[in-house]
Amino acid sequence: MDQRWNSSMVETQSANASPSPEGRKVVIVGGGPTGTLAALYLAQMGWQVFVYERRSADFRVSSNRRSFNIILSRRGQKALKDIGVELPPEKQVFLQGNVRHTAKGANLGKGFQDAVSVDRTTLAQCLIEEGQHRFPENIQYHFEQTLLQVNFQDKTALFQGKQDQNQQTFDLLIGADGVYSTVRTSMESQIQGFEVQQNQDNMMYKICDLGFAKNLPGAEEKWAESFHTWPNAQPLTLLAPPSTDGSLKGVLILPQVGDITYETLQSEADILALFQEKFPDVFPNLEQTGLPSQFAQDLLSQKAAHGGITTQCNQFEGGDCVVLLGDAAHSVWPSLGQGCNVALESCRIFAEILAQTKGDLSLALPAYTEARKPDTDAVAQLSEIGFGGNKRASSLLFISKVVILMFLHKLLPRWFQKYALFQLGDADVPYSNIWQQVQRQNNQLRLVLTTLIGSIPVIWLVLLRIA
């Protein structure tokens, strides 16, 4: 658990401590990875868990055109492992590295080697199946249920089903209903002092099928199990995590303003020209073969989505009966691939604090905010400053910074650490520590550059005297 939270707080519990979780009800709004993982943790503690999800129980991965694979680092994997969840090997891809496609060719690097690629919807389905198998008496899943309103004073939630409404009482309500959370909106209107701020990325994205990795020019066997990027098309970005069948579902990210935007792509000819100019190795011989069937039509028919939204709340709880988890509490821009990882980690940390406080919500909920908020604020800042918007992680400035710091680390390891962002996937390193290291390394780089620039006149004078 996060070491900043003082477990001695448990000792301050009153003699009238909260009752055992046995028989107490928790209503979880949202049946995505966050809500379904939280359900497992609480069911294991003995809570009666009711998960409400607005989608149908028989939704398919392919039914969501914006569904693409997420990358789970060791941080996200630990949250699954600690509750005993092992994803079936056939439903995930154990990454072998990352392939960077440039004008000079493609190279396989060592990045992402501790990570796995899994479809978000598949992950949620696996967690639901786990709950149905392990805790059939403790977890109930309700689909096609939309939250209409919450009354925190009466501890009731009203849901709209396909045909009728139903009201559910709760001891604890968990808002795991995403970046546009209805639970969070209810907290804003009912809980005094609760505040939220959101910042929207200025990039837009659509999903496109890029075919099989083995068909790319120069493809190697490991490419089907690698994360693919096309970094030289700034300010455009194309990312493609692998699927279990070896195919690549690309995320095409374009700016809202400029020569190439989704507003300027109006025809198949526009898309053909875009891939010929910016991503020529995705579909070789485009002039002879053209784009794959339905590729342009599918891309044109999609509505572009915003690249991401950071959500920052001044607290994650209200009173002793409601808490926000995942994107509802702390969504981030996708530029560093941390959205799902930070959400799953939050489930794990919340469960640890709940166990330490023996289920006393009056202690556990504020303690969770105190323990978690420094890290969620840090990862939000990391995802925005220098890495979001048009400044993607593959930009020349970013790469130059990484190369310089790697060189300085090898040259003077006692003074310069490895680049801080390389620790993002490490579950043992809090995001707040990484953020502090990034700031420190930025200051070091500024000092080095200032020293070098200041030395130029001296060097020039020395050379003149020698001459």
C-alpha positions in Angstrom: 0.0 0.0 0.0 1.1 3.6 -0.5 3.5 4.4 2.3 2.3 7.9 2.6 -0.8 6.7 4.3 -0.3 6.2 8.0 -1.8 2.8 9.0 -1.8 4.0 12.6 -5.0 5.9 11.7 -6.8 2.5 12.3 -6.0 2.8 16.0 -8.1 6.0 16.2 -11.3 4.1 15.5 -13.9 4.5 18.1 -15.2 1.7 20.2 -18.3 1.7 18.0 -16.3 0.5 14.9 -18.1 -0.1 11.7 -19.8 -3.5 11.4 -18.3 -6.4 9.5 -18.6 -6.2 5.7 -20.8 -9.3 5.9 -24.2 -8.3 4.7 -23.3 -4.7 3.9 -24.2 -3.5 0.4 -21.9 -1.8 -2.1 -23.4 -0.5 -5.4 -20.8 -0.1 -8.2 -21.9 2.1 -11.1 -19.9 1.0 -14.2 -19.1 -2.5 -15.5 -15.8 -1.7 -17.2 -12.4 -2.9 -15.9 -12.4 -0.5 -12.9 -15.9 -1.5 -11.7 -15.5 -5.2 -12.2 -12.1 -5.3 -10.5 -13.4 -3.3 -7.6 -16.3 -5.8 -7.3 -13.8 -8.7 -6.9 -11.8 -7.0 -4.2 -14.9 -6.1 -2.2 -16.6 -9.5 -2.7 -13.5 -11.1 -1.3 -13.9 -9.0 1.9 -17.4 -10.2 2.3 -19.4 -7.3 0.9 -22.6 -7.9 -1.0 -21.8 -6.3 -4.4 -24.2 -5.0 -7.0 -22.7 -3.9 -10.3 -24.8 -1.8 -12.6 -23.7 -1.4 -16.3 -25.5 0.5 -19.0 -24.5 -1.8 -21.8 -26.0 -5.1 -22.7 -24.6 -8.3 -21.2 -23.9 -9.8 -24.6 -22.0 -6.9 -26.1 -19.1 -7.9 -28.3 -15.6 -6.4 -28.7 -16.3 -5.7 -32.3 -19.4 -3.8 -31.6 -17.4 -0.9 -30.3 -15.7 0.8 -33.2 -13.5 2.8 -30.8 -12.4 -0.2 -28.8 -8.7 -0.8 -29.1 -6.2 -2.7 -27.1 -4.8 -1.2 -23.9 -1.3 -1.8 -22.6 -1.1 -3.2 -19.1 2.3 -2.6 -17.5 3.4 -4.4 -14.3 1.5 -1.7 -12.4 -1.8 -2.8 -13.9 -0.9 -6.4 -13.8 -0.1 -6.3 -10.1 -3.7 -5.1 -9.4 -5.0 -8.2 -11.2 -2.5 -10.6 -9.6 -3.2 -9.4 -6.0 -6.8 -10.5 -6.3 -5.9 -13.7 -8.0 -6.8 -12.9 -11.6 -4.9 -14.5 -14.4 -6.0 -13.5 -17.9 -6.2 -16.5 -20.3 -3.1 -16.5 -22.5 -5.2 -16.6 -25.7 -6.9 -13.3 -24.7 -3.8 -11.2 -24.3 -0.5 -10.5 -26.2 2.7 -10.7 -24.2 4.7 -7.9 -25.8 8.1 -8.6 -27.3 9.0 -4.9 -27.9 8.1 -1.9 -29.8 8.5 -1.3 -33.6 9.3 2.3 -34.7 8.5 2.9 -38.4 10.5 5.7 -39.9 11.5 6.8 -43.4 14.8 4.9 -43.0 12.9 1.7 -42.1 11.5 0.0 -39.1 13.4 -1.2 -36.0 12.4 -3.4 -33.1 13.2 -2.0 -29.7 13.0 -3.3 -26.2 10.2 -1.1 -24.9 7.0 -2.7 -23.5 8.7 -6.0 -22.9 7.1 -6.4 -19.4 3.7 -5.4 -20.7 0.7 -7.1 -22.2 -1.8 -6.0 -24.8 -5.5 -6.7 -24.2 -8.8 -5.4 -25.5 -10.5 -3.3 -22.9 -13.9 -5.0 -23.4 -12.2 -8.4 -23.2 -10.6 -7.4 -19.9 -13.9 -6.4 -18.4 -15.6 -9.6 -19.6 -12.8 -11.7 -18.1 -13.3 -9.9 -14.7 -17.0 -10.5 -14.9 -16.5 -14.2 -15.6 -14.1 -14.3 -12.7 -16.6 -12.8 -10.3 -19.4 -15.1 -11.5 -17.1 -18.1 -10.9 -15.5 -17.2 -7.6 -18.2 -15.1 -5.9 -21.6 -16.2 -7.1 -23.2 -15.5 -3.7 -21.6 -12.0 -3.3 -21.7 -10.3 -6.7 -24.8 -9.6 -8.9 -24.3 -8.0 -12.3 -27.2 -5.9 -13.7 -26.9 -4.9 -17.4 -28.8 -2.3 -19.5 -29.2 -0.2 -16.3 -28.6 3.6 -16.5 -28.1 5.6 -13.3 -30.8 8.3 -13.1 -30.2 9.8 -9.7 -28.5 9.3 -6.3 -29.6 10.4 -2.9 -26.6 10.3 -0.6 -28.5 11.2 2.5 -31.0 8.3 2.1 -28.3 6.1 0.5 -30.4 5.2 -2.5 -29.7 5.0 -6.2 -32.3 4.9 -9.0 -31.6 3.1 -12.2 -33.5 2.9 -15.5 -33.8 -0.5 -17.1 -35.1 -1.5 -20.5 -38.7 -1.4 -19.3 -38.9 -0.1 -15.7 -37.0 1.7 -13.0 -35.6 0.2 -9.8 -34.2 1.6 -6.7 -31.2 0.2 -4.8 -30.1 1.0 -1.3 -26.4 0.9 -0.4 -23.9 1.3 2.4 -21.3 2.3 -0.1 -21.6 3.7 -3.6 -18.6 3.4 -6.0 -18.6 5.6 -9.0 -16.6 3.7 -11.7 -18.7 5.2 -14.5 -16.0 6.8 -16.5 -14.9 10.3 -17.5 -18.4 11.6 -17.8 -19.5 10.1 -14.5 -23.0 10.5 -13.3 -22.0 9.7 -9.8 -19.4 12.5 -9.9 -22.0 14.9 -11.2 -24.3 14.0 -8.3 -21.5 14.6 -5.9 -21.0 18.1 -7.3 -24.6 19.0 -6.7 -25.1 17.3 -3.3 -21.7 17.3 -1.5 -20.6 20.7 -0.2 -17.0 21.5 -1.0 -16.6 18.9 -3.7 -14.9 20.3 -6.8 -13.8 18.9 -10.1 -11.7 20.2 -13.0 -11.3 18.7 -16.5 -8.9 19.6 -19.3 -9.5 18.3 -22.8 -6.8 17.2 -25.2 -6.8 19.2 -28.4 -6.2 16.1 -30.6 -8.8 13.9 -32.2 -8.7 10.2 -33.0 -10.3 7.5 -35.0 -9.7 3.7 -35.1 -8.6 1.9 -38.3 -7.7 -1.7 -39.1 -4.1 -1.8 -40.4 -4.1 -5.5 -41.3 -1.6 -8.1 -40.1 1.8 -7.1 -38.8 3.4 -9.9 -40.8 2.4 -8.1 -44.0 4.3 -4.9 -43.2 7.6 -4.4 -45.2 10.5 -6.1 -43.5 8.3 -7.8 -40.9 9.9 -10.1 -38.4 8.2 -12.8 -36.4 8.1 -10.7 -33.2 6.3 -7.9 -34.9 3.0 -9.6 -34.4 3.6 -9.3 -30.7 5.0 -5.7 -30.6 3.6 -2.2 -30.1 3.9 -0.2 -33.4 4.4 3.5 -33.8 5.0 5.9 -36.7 6.9 8.8 -35.0 8.0 10.9 -37.9 4.6 12.2 -39.0 4.3 15.1 -36.5 1.8 16.5 -35.6 0.0 13.4 -36.7 0.3 10.2 -34.7 -0.4 6.6 -35.6 -0.2 4.0 -32.8 -1.0 0.3 -33.2 -1.1 -2.2 -30.3 -1.3 -5.8 -31.4 -4.3 -8.1 -31.2 -4.2 -11.8 -30.4 -4.6 -12.8 -34.0 -1.6 -10.8 -35.1 -3.5 -7.9 -36.6 -3.0 -4.2 -35.8 -5.8 -1.9 -34.9 -4.4 1.6 -35.4 -5.3 4.7 -33.4 -4.9 7.6 -35.9 -4.6 10.9 -34.0 -4.9 14.3 -35.8 -4.9 17.9 -34.6 -8.1 19.9 -34.6 -6.4 22.7 -36.6 -3.9 22.5 -39.4 -3.4 21.2 -43.0 -4.5 17.7 -42.1 -7.5 17.3 -39.7 -10.5 15.1 -39.7 -12.4 18.1 -41.2 -10.1 18.1 -44.2 -10.3 14.3 -44.8 -13.5 14.2 -46.9 -12.9 11.4 -49.5 -11.1 8.2 -50.1 -8.7 10.1 -52.2 -7.8 12.3 -49.2 -7.2 9.2 -47.0 -5.1 7.6 -49.8 -3.0 10.7 -50.1 -2.5 10.8 -46.3 -1.2 7.3 -46.0 1.0 7.6 -49.1 2.7 10.7 -47.7 2.8 10.0 -43.9 2.6 6.3 -43.5 3.8 4.7 -46.8 4.8 1.4 -45.3 1.4 0.6 -43.8 -0.1 -0.4 -47.2 2.7 -0.9 -49.7 2.1 -0.3 -53.4 -0.9 1.9 -52.7 -0.7 3.4 -56.3 -1.3 -0.1 -57.7 -3.5 -1.8 -55.2 -5.3 1.1 -53.5 -6.6 1.0 -49.9 -8.1 -2.2 -48.5 -11.8 -2.6 -49.1 -14.0 -0.5 -46.8 -11.0 1.1 -45.1 -11.7 4.6 -46.2 -15.4 4.3 -45.8 -15.1 3.0 -42.2 -12.7 5.8 -41.3 -14.9 8.5 -42.9 -18.1 7.2 -41.2 -16.6 7.4 -37.7 -17.1 10.4 -35.5 -13.8 11.6 -34.3 -13.3 11.4 -30.5 -11.2 13.7 -28.3 -7.7 12.3 -27.6 -8.3 12.5 -23.9 -9.6 14.4 -20.8 -7.8 14.8 -17.5 -10.0 14.8 -14.5 -8.9 16.2 -11.2 -11.1 16.1 -8.1 -10.2 17.9 -4.8 -11.4 14.7 -3.1 -12.5 11.3 -4.2 -15.1 10.7 -1.5 -18.2 12.3 0.0 -19.2 11.6 3.6 -19.0 8.0 4.5 -20.9 6.4 1.6 -19.5 7.3 -1.8 -16.1 7.1 -3.5 -14.9 7.6 -7.1 -12.5 5.1 -8.8 -10.8 5.1 -12.2 -11.6 7.6 -14.9 -14.5 9.0 -12.8 -12.0 10.2 -10.3 -8.8 10.8 -12.3 -8.9 10.3 -16.0 -5.7 11.1 -17.9 -4.6 11.8 -21.5 -3.6 8.6 -23.3 -0.2 10.0 -24.3 1.7 7.8 -21.8 -0.7 4.8 -21.9 -1.4 5.0 -18.1 -5.2 5.4 -18.0 -6.2 1.8 -17.3 -3.0 1.1 -15.3 -3.7 3.9 -12.8 -7.4 2.9 -12.6 -6.6 -0.7 -11.7 -4.0 0.4 -9.3 -6.5 2.6 -7.6 -8.8 -0.4 -7.0 -6.0 -2.2 -5.3 -5.0 0.6 -3.1 -8.6 1.4 -2.1 -9.1 -2.2 -1.2 -5.9 -2.2 0.9 -7.0 0.9 2.8 -10.5 -0.5 3.3 -9.0 -3.7 4.8 -6.6 -1.7 7.1 -9.5 0.3 8.5 -11.6 -2.9 9.0 -14.3 -1.5 6.8 -14.8 1.7 8.7 -15.9 4.0 5.8 -15.6 7.2 7.9 -11.8 6.4 8.0 -11.2 4.5 4.8 -12.7 7.0 2.3 -10.8 10.2 3.4 -7.6 8.1 3.9 -8.0 6.9 0.3 -8.1 10.4 -1.0 -5.0 11.3 1.1 -3.1 8.3 -0.1 -4.0 8.4 -3.7 -4.5 12.0 -4.8 -0.8 12.9 -5.0 -0.2 10.1 -7.5 -3.2 10.7 -9.6 -2.5 14.4 -9.8 1.1 13.6 -10.8 0.2 11.2 -13.6 -2.3 13.8 -14.9 0.5 16.4 -15.1 2.8 13.9 -16.7 0.2 13.0 -19.4 -0.3 16.7 -20.2 2.9 18.7 -19.8 5.1 18.2 -22.8 3.5 15.0 -23.9 -0.1 15.8 -24.7 -1.6 18.0 -27.5 0.7 18.4 -30.4 3.7 17.5 -28.3 3.4 13.7 -28.5 5.8 11.4 -26.7 7.5 10.7 -30.1 8.4 14.4 -30.8 11.9 15.4 -31.6 12.2 17.4 -28.4 11.2 14.5 -26.3 13.5 12.0 -28.0 16.4 14.5 -27.7 15.8 14.9 -24.0 15.8 11.1 -23.5 19.0 10.6 -25.5 20.8 13.4 -23.6 19.7 12.0 -20.2 20.7 8.5 -21.2 24.1 9.7 -22.3 24.6 11.7 -19.1 23.5 8.7 -17.0 26.1 6.5 -18.6 28.8 9.2 -18.4 28.0 10.3 -14.8 25.7 7.8 -13.2 26.2 9.2 -9.7 24.8 12.6 -10.7 22.3 11.6 -13.4 19.6 8.9 -13.0 17.9 7.0 -15.8 15.1 8.9 -17.4 12.3 9.0 -14.9 9.5 8.0 -17.3 11.1 4.7 -17.8 9.7 3.8 -14.4 6.0 4.4 -15.3 5.3 0.7 -15.4 6.9 -0.1 -12.1 4.3 -0.8 -9.5 6.7 0.0 -6.7 7.4 3.6 -7.8 4.6 6.1 -7.0 3.6 8.4 -9.9 4.4 11.4 -7.6 8.0 10.2 -7.2 8.3 10.0 -11.0 6.9 13.5 -11.4 9.4 14.9 -8.9 12.2 13.1 -10.7 11.0 14.5 -14.1 11.1 18.1 -12.6 14.5 17.5 -11.1 15.9 16.1 -14.4 14.5 19.0 -16.3 16.3 21.4 -13.9 19.5 19.4 -14.4 19.2 19.7 -18.2 18.6 23.4 -18.0 21.7 23.7 -15.8 23.8 21.7 -18.2 22.6 23.7 -21.2 23.1 27.0 -19.3 26.6 26.0 -18.4 27.4 25.0 -22.0 26.1 28.2 -23.4 27.9 30.2 -20.8 31.1 28.4 -21.7 31.0 29.3 -25.4 32.5 32.8 -25.0 35.3 31.5 -22.8 36.1 28.7 -25.3 36.0 31.2 -28.1 38.5 33.5 -26.4 40.8 30.5 -25.7 40.7 29.5 -29.3 41.4 33.0 -30.5 44.5 33.2 -28.2 45.7 29.8 -29.4 45.3 31.0 -33.0 
